[in-house]
Amino acid sequence: MTEESSARPSPAETRGSIRAAVGGRALVVFATRHGSTGEVAEAVADELRSVFADVQVADARTGPSPAGYDAVVLGGPMIMGWHKDARRYVKRHRDQLSSVPFALFVTAASLTEDGLDAVGGVPVAKDPWLVKKPRNTDRLSRKERYALPRHYVGDILAACAPATPRSVALFAGSLDLTAMNILERLFVLLVIGATPGDGRHFDFVRSWAGETAGELSAG
């Protein structure tokens, strides 16, 4: 782990907003492989609790329907596509999501800067600890093309359709090669070219979640 990455705050070292909750119910649904994205979801939920009086956190495999909630945030890791449990939850509840303000987040190991702040008209927030400028903007490498925001987010938006999220955040995730099978390791190292380690930046997570809480509470 580099000196820079070791300076990233952990969930326990960051504090949520001091705003008072004004009411309403929110749901944070997450998919995770080994727990790190679940910790990101908990940090998001902490910020939502500064606006919503009741915030539930649930695993995407068994989480409740968005129906009856005033806002929903759904997140999951990106390795060989967005986590299957997150995709399945979205597809299972597309009709309900169409009637509830919702936002999405993705934890990833690599992200190529494209100079854009939206994909398909949906605002995209990029973790500055994750995003990297391409070596040659006129000729992206295969790894750089794969890690473009429109590649990650485009497939997710297609899975959500006709529901449309208010925003999507792309966060640096935690990459543990020892917890992956051989195919996943080869994919991460050869196709993505990512560096193993915990890259999560909880200050940015909380900043996005705080802003998103206000946007979702506006209806």
Helices and strands as residue ranges (DSSP letters): H 3-6, G 11-13, E 25-30, H 36-48, E 54-59, E 71-77, H 84-92, H 94-97, E 102-108, E 111-112, E 118-119, E 122-126, E 131-132, H 142-146, H 149-160, E 168-172, E 174-175, G 177-179, H 182-186, I 187-192, E 197-198, H 202-217
